[in-house]
């Protein structure tokens, strides 16, 4: 596709692109947002620099990318409750593990939009993403065929235990019981296969013996860590990243000790379907 409202610089062969030549403060036509959505589906995560947006313009960006939702875990801005405030000081935040967000839902979030408000001045606090399509395609044919036949167990309790108190965990689990999803899903736009197993929410493969499930899960969690599948983004103030949640996993690097502040919006869920080879 030829993009007419911005330029694209590919970050890695597997994932990521830098978007330039666009001012998100301006009044953009629908075609510009259609092109951004196409770029997102193509590159899986897209990056912007020097976008000094008001809360209103940031919210406008999100609303033009899709229907926004309010997350279970984060505080929101009073004027725009779809904008979540994420403040961390680094270290073990719970997101320093490779994961796809909220896969315990029947319809996991489609995309996330994150902007840097206040970041470490001495470096640190990068975010990494990986392509679950590249990770799947790198597997041997017999293992691909096995994964196309099974489902992963996605359990909120597995990911939250140890990070939130027991009462909060159980209250949320009551609303979100364990869910089965295909181990390999079809992307709703591109139709490509994507591995849909992640280290925070997926403790087991349904239907396998426990030792078989544990061995396969352990292998997959290690497999996705190959640098060939990944891109790493160094945050600057007023940087923005938009990522396709169901086509990626991400990892928030906790190598800082600073009250980093980010704003995030989430484009609501999309139906998950098994990939048919």
Secondary structure, DSSP 8 states (H G I E B T S, - for coil): ---SS-EEEESSSSS-EEEES--TTS---HHHHHHHHHHHHHHSEEEE------HHHHHHHHHHHS-EE--SSSEE-SS-TTSEEEEE-SSS-S-SS-B-TTTTSSS-EEEEEEEEEE--TTS---EEEEEHHHHHHTS-HHHHHHHTT-EEEE-HHHHHBTTB-HHHHHHHHHHS--EEEESEEE-TTT--EEE---TTTEEEETTS-HHHHHHHHHHHHHHTT-GGGEEEE---TT-EEEEEGGGEEEEE-----S-EEEEEEEEEE----B---
